Amino acid sequence: MTPKEYARLELLVSSDRRVLSRGGIIERVWSLEDPPSEETVKYHIKSLGHKLREFGAPDDFIDTVHGLGYRLKQL
């Protein structure tokens, strides 16, 4: 896992199942000098989900709350 992937996962884990918006993820994980677009965040979250599934996480481990953001599913 790359440092940015780990940072995104750590943010999701520490959010205590609160929904994190794409903008909120950008503010907490990327530098303000060169932030990505929200579409880039969408791609990175999807990629993180694929990587987690390779290690045995359920398909829906990262929950997309349409129009709001992302959170981890309660297991």
Chimera marker file (.cmm) of the C-alpha trace (Angstrom):
<marker_set name="trace">
<marker id="1" x="0.000" y="0.000" z="0.000" r="1" g="1" b="0" radius="0.5"/>
<marker id="2" x="1.307" y="3.459" z="-0.839" r="1" g="1" b="0" radius="0.5"/>
<marker id="3" x="1.537" y="6.160" z="1.855" r="1" g="1" b="0" radius="0.5"/>
<marker id="4" x="-1.463" y="8.006" z="0.350" r="1" g="1" b="0" radius="0.5"/>
<marker id="5" x="-3.537" y="4.801" z="0.237" r="1" g="1" b="0" radius="0.5"/>
<marker id="6" x="-2.660" y="4.135" z="3.849" r="1" g="1" b="0" radius="0.5"/>
<marker id="7" x="-3.585" y="7.714" z="4.775" r="1" g="1" b="0" radius="0.5"/>
<marker id="8" x="-7.005" y="7.342" z="3.102" r="1" g="1" b="0" radius="0.5"/>
<marker id="9" x="-7.631" y="4.020" z="4.838" r="1" g="1" b="0" radius="0.5"/>
<marker id="10" x="-6.519" y="5.433" z="8.200" r="1" g="1" b="0" radius="0.5"/>
<marker id="11" x="-8.878" y="8.386" z="7.715" r="1" g="1" b="0" radius="0.5"/>
<marker id="12" x="-11.813" y="6.066" z="6.960" r="1" g="1" b="0" radius="0.5"/>
<marker id="13" x="-11.015" y="3.851" z="9.944" r="1" g="1" b="0" radius="0.5"/>
<marker id="14" x="-10.657" y="6.792" z="12.320" r="1" g="1" b="0" radius="0.5"/>
<marker id="15" x="-13.896" y="8.440" z="11.143" r="1" g="1" b="0" radius="0.5"/>
<marker id="16" x="-15.964" y="6.081" z="13.313" r="1" g="1" b="0" radius="0.5"/>
<marker id="17" x="-18.370" y="5.360" z="10.407" r="1" g="1" b="0" radius="0.5"/>
<marker id="18" x="-19.075" y="9.044" z="9.775" r="1" g="1" b="0" radius="0.5"/>
<marker id="19" x="-19.488" y="9.807" z="6.092" r="1" g="1" b="0" radius="0.5"/>
<marker id="20" x="-16.470" y="11.634" z="4.694" r="1" g="1" b="0" radius="0.5"/>
<marker id="21" x="-17.069" y="13.883" z="1.704" r="1" g="1" b="0" radius="0.5"/>
<marker id="22" x="-14.624" y="13.956" z="-1.193" r="1" g="1" b="0" radius="0.5"/>
<marker id="23" x="-13.739" y="17.519" z="-0.227" r="1" g="1" b="0" radius="0.5"/>
<marker id="24" x="-13.116" y="16.454" z="3.362" r="1" g="1" b="0" radius="0.5"/>
<marker id="25" x="-10.852" y="13.646" z="2.203" r="1" g="1" b="0" radius="0.5"/>
<marker id="26" x="-8.916" y="16.096" z="0.031" r="1" g="1" b="0" radius="0.5"/>
<marker id="27" x="-8.447" y="18.477" z="2.977" r="1" g="1" b="0" radius="0.5"/>
<marker id="28" x="-7.139" y="15.745" z="5.265" r="1" g="1" b="0" radius="0.5"/>
<marker id="29" x="-4.969" y="13.672" z="2.919" r="1" g="1" b="0" radius="0.5"/>
<marker id="30" x="-3.544" y="15.953" z="0.219" r="1" g="1" b="0" radius="0.5"/>
<marker id="31" x="-1.508" y="19.120" z="0.466" r="1" g="1" b="0" radius="0.5"/>
<marker id="32" x="-3.398" y="22.319" z="-0.164" r="1" g="1" b="0" radius="0.5"/>
<marker id="33" x="-0.823" y="23.433" z="-2.722" r="1" g="1" b="0" radius="0.5"/>
<marker id="34" x="-1.734" y="20.675" z="-5.177" r="1" g="1" b="0" radius="0.5"/>
<marker id="35" x="-5.125" y="19.155" z="-4.316" r="1" g="1" b="0" radius="0.5"/>
<marker id="36" x="-6.709" y="16.646" z="-6.719" r="1" g="1" b="0" radius="0.5"/>
<marker id="37" x="-10.162" y="16.974" z="-8.231" r="1" g="1" b="0" radius="0.5"/>
<marker id="38" x="-13.075" y="15.249" z="-6.544" r="1" g="1" b="0" radius="0.5"/>
<marker id="39" x="-13.206" y="12.801" z="-9.479" r="1" g="1" b="0" radius="0.5"/>
<marker id="40" x="-9.619" y="11.835" z="-8.685" r="1" g="1" b="0" radius="0.5"/>
<marker id="41" x="-10.645" y="11.107" z="-5.089" r="1" g="1" b="0" radius="0.5"/>
<marker id="42" x="-13.466" y="8.911" z="-6.406" r="1" g="1" b="0" radius="0.5"/>
<marker id="43" x="-10.949" y="6.956" z="-8.469" r="1" g="1" b="0" radius="0.5"/>
<marker id="44" x="-8.538" y="6.604" z="-5.523" r="1" g="1" b="0" radius="0.5"/>
<marker id="45" x="-11.269" y="5.344" z="-3.172" r="1" g="1" b="0" radius="0.5"/>
<marker id="46" x="-12.355" y="2.805" z="-5.793" r="1" g="1" b="0" radius="0.5"/>
<marker id="47" x="-8.743" y="1.703" z="-6.239" r="1" g="1" b="0" radius="0.5"/>
<marker id="48" x="-8.303" y="1.371" z="-2.467" r="1" g="1" b="0" radius="0.5"/>
<marker id="49" x="-11.398" y="-0.850" z="-2.343" r="1" g="1" b="0" radius="0.5"/>
<marker id="50" x="-9.941" y="-3.112" z="-5.046" r="1" g="1" b="0" radius="0.5"/>
<marker id="51" x="-6.670" y="-3.399" z="-3.178" r="1" g="1" b="0" radius="0.5"/>
<marker id="52" x="-8.426" y="-4.233" z="0.101" r="1" g="1" b="0" radius="0.5"/>
<marker id="53" x="-10.449" y="-6.966" z="-1.633" r="1" g="1" b="0" radius="0.5"/>
<marker id="54" x="-7.181" y="-8.537" z="-2.799" r="1" g="1" b="0" radius="0.5"/>
<marker id="55" x="-6.357" y="-8.944" z="0.886" r="1" g="1" b="0" radius="0.5"/>
<marker id="56" x="-9.715" y="-10.481" z="1.802" r="1" g="1" b="0" radius="0.5"/>
<marker id="57" x="-11.922" y="-7.489" z="2.607" r="1" g="1" b="0" radius="0.5"/>
<marker id="58" x="-15.586" y="-7.838" z="1.594" r="1" g="1" b="0" radius="0.5"/>
<marker id="59" x="-16.663" y="-6.327" z="-1.735" r="1" g="1" b="0" radius="0.5"/>
<marker id="60" x="-18.618" y="-3.580" z="-0.018" r="1" g="1" b="0" radius="0.5"/>
<marker id="61" x="-16.066" y="-2.747" z="2.693" r="1" g="1" b="0" radius="0.5"/>
<marker id="62" x="-16.019" y="0.900" z="1.619" r="1" g="1" b="0" radius="0.5"/>
<marker id="63" x="-19.579" y="2.186" z="1.507" r="1" g="1" b="0" radius="0.5"/>
<marker id="64" x="-20.423" y="4.889" z="-1.032" r="1" g="1" b="0" radius="0.5"/>
<marker id="65" x="-23.139" y="7.164" z="0.306" r="1" g="1" b="0" radius="0.5"/>
<marker id="66" x="-24.367" y="8.705" z="-2.937" r="1" g="1" b="0" radius="0.5"/>
<marker id="67" x="-24.194" y="12.469" z="-2.977" r="1" g="1" b="0" radius="0.5"/>
<marker id="68" x="-22.399" y="12.588" z="0.369" r="1" g="1" b="0" radius="0.5"/>
<marker id="69" x="-19.149" y="10.594" z="0.411" r="1" g="1" b="0" radius="0.5"/>
<marker id="70" x="-17.648" y="7.414" z="1.838" r="1" g="1" b="0" radius="0.5"/>
<marker id="71" x="-17.449" y="5.417" z="5.037" r="1" g="1" b="0" radius="0.5"/>
<marker id="72" x="-16.442" y="1.939" z="6.098" r="1" g="1" b="0" radius="0.5"/>
<marker id="73" x="-19.217" y="-0.624" z="6.383" r="1" g="1" b="0" radius="0.5"/>
<marker id="74" x="-19.986" y="-1.908" z="9.828" r="1" g="1" b="0" radius="0.5"/>
<marker id="75" x="-18.863" y="-5.512" z="10.059" r="1" g="1" b="0" radius="0.5"/>
<link id1="1" id2="2" r="1" g="1" b="0" radius="0.2"/>
<link id1="2" id2="3" r="1" g="1" b="0" radius="0.2"/>
<link id1="3" id2="4" r="1" g="1" b="0" radius="0.2"/>
<link id1="4" id2="5" r="1" g="1" b="0" radius="0.2"/>
<link id1="5" id2="6" r="1" g="1" b="0" radius="0.2"/>
<link id1="6" id2="7" r="1" g="1" b="0" radius="0.2"/>
<link id1="7" id2="8" r="1" g="1" b="0" radius="0.2"/>
<link id1="8" id2="9" r="1" g="1" b="0" radius="0.2"/>
<link id1="9" id2="10" r="1" g="1" b="0" radius="0.2"/>
<link id1="10" id2="11" r="1" g="1" b="0" radius="0.2"/>
<link id1="11" id2="12" r="1" g="1" b="0" radius="0.2"/>
<link id1="12" id2="13" r="1" g="1" b="0" radius="0.2"/>
<link id1="13" id2="14" r="1" g="1" b="0" radius="0.2"/>
<link id1="14" id2="15" r="1" g="1" b="0" radius="0.2"/>
<link id1="15" id2="16" r="1" g="1" b="0" radius="0.2"/>
<link id1="16" id2="17" r="1" g="1" b="0" radius="0.2"/>
<link id1="17" id2="18" r="1" g="1" b="0" radius="0.2"/>
<link id1="18" id2="19" r="1" g="1" b="0" radius="0.2"/>
<link id1="19" id2="20" r="1" g="1" b="0" radius="0.2"/>
<link id1="20" id2="21" r="1" g="1" b="0" radius="0.2"/>
<link id1="21" id2="22" r="1" g="1" b="0" radius="0.2"/>
<link id1="22" id2="23" r="1" g="1" b="0" radius="0.2"/>
<link id1="23" id2="24" r="1" g="1" b="0" radius="0.2"/>
<link id1="24" id2="25" r="1" g="1" b="0" radius="0.2"/>
<link id1="25" id2="26" r="1" g="1" b="0" radius="0.2"/>
<link id1="26" id2="27" r="1" g="1" b="0" radius="0.2"/>
<link id1="27" id2="28" r="1" g="1" b="0" radius="0.2"/>
<link id1="28" id2="29" r="1" g="1" b="0" radius="0.2"/>
<link id1="29" id2="30" r="1" g="1" b="0" radius="0.2"/>
<link id1="30" id2="31" r="1" g="1" b="0" radius="0.2"/>
<link id1="31" id2="32" r="1" g="1" b="0" radius="0.2"/>
<link id1="32" id2="33" r="1" g="1" b="0" radius="0.2"/>
<link id1="33" id2="34" r="1" g="1" b="0" radius="0.2"/>
<link id1="34" id2="35" r="1" g="1" b="0" radius="0.2"/>
<link id1="35" id2="36" r="1" g="1" b="0" radius="0.2"/>
<link id1="36" id2="37" r="1" g="1" b="0" radius="0.2"/>
<link id1="37" id2="38" r="1" g="1" b="0" radius="0.2"/>
<link id1="38" id2="39" r="1" g="1" b="0" radius="0.2"/>
<link id1="39" id2="40" r="1" g="1" b="0" radius="0.2"/>
<link id1="40" id2="41" r="1" g="1" b="0" radius="0.2"/>
<link id1="41" id2="42" r="1" g="1" b="0" radius="0.2"/>
<link id1="42" id2="43" r="1" g="1" b="0" radius="0.2"/>
<link id1="43" id2="44" r="1" g="1" b="0" radius="0.2"/>
<link id1="44" id2="45" r="1" g="1" b="0" radius="0.2"/>
<link id1="45" id2="46" r="1" g="1" b="0" radius="0.2"/>
<link id1="46" id2="47" r="1" g="1" b="0" radius="0.2"/>
<link id1="47" id2="48" r="1" g="1" b="0" radius="0.2"/>
<link id1="48" id2="49" r="1" g="1" b="0" radius="0.2"/>
<link id1="49" id2="50" r="1" g="1" b="0" radius="0.2"/>
<link id1="50" id2="51" r="1" g="1" b="0" radius="0.2"/>
<link id1="51" id2="52" r="1" g="1" b="0" radius="0.2"/>
<link id1="52" id2="53" r="1" g="1" b="0" radius="0.2"/>
<link id1="53" id2="54" r="1" g="1" b="0" radius="0.2"/>
<link id1="54" id2="55" r="1" g="1" b="0" radius="0.2"/>
<link id1="55" id2="56" r="1" g="1" b="0" radius="0.2"/>
<link id1="56" id2="57" r="1" g="1" b="0" radius="0.2"/>
<link id1="57" id2="58" r="1" g="1" b="0" radius="0.2"/>
<link id1="58" id2="59" r="1" g="1" b="0" radius="0.2"/>
<link id1="59" id2="60" r="1" g="1" b="0" radius="0.2"/>
<link id1="60" id2="61" r="1" g="1" b="0" radius="0.2"/>
<link id1="61" id2="62" r="1" g="1" b="0" radius="0.2"/>
<link id1="62" id2="63" r="1" g="1" b="0" radius="0.2"/>
<link id1="63" id2="64" r="1" g="1" b="0" radius="0.2"/>
<link id1="64" id2="65" r="1" g="1" b="0" radius="0.2"/>
<link id1="65" id2="66" r="1" g="1" b="0" radius="0.2"/>
<link id1="66" id2="67" r="1" g="1" b="0" radius="0.2"/>
<link id1="67" id2="68" r="1" g="1" b="0" radius="0.2"/>
<link id1="68" id2="69" r="1" g="1" b="0" radius="0.2"/>
<link id1="69" id2="70" r="1" g="1" b="0" radius="0.2"/>
<link id1="70" id2="71" r="1" g="1" b="0" radius="0.2"/>
<link id1="71" id2="72" r="1" g="1" b="0" radius="0.2"/>
<link id1="72" id2="73" r="1" g="1" b="0" radius="0.2"/>
<link id1="73" id2="74" r="1" g="1" b="0" radius="0.2"/>
<link id1="74" id2="75" r="1" g="1" b="0" radius="0.2"/>
</marker_set>
